């Protein structure tokens, strides 16, 4: 992990396409702005983790449904 010190008004460039701006710092809070092309989704980590978990659960459900359908078709 790269750790950088930045001040309000400073920016970081990632992959030449994503710019992270330090908008404001206040005691224990840092406000950042993210500029990225529309095709690159940007999420807060906790939201990203929820999306991944939901996708996993959906994939598991789909696999169970397919298994049930195959079992029913073979039995019938």
Protein Blocks (a to p, Z undefined) as FASTA:
>chain_A
ZZddddehiacdehhlaccddfbdchjaccddddddfklccddfklmmmmmmmmmmmmmm
mmmmmmmmmmmmmmZZ
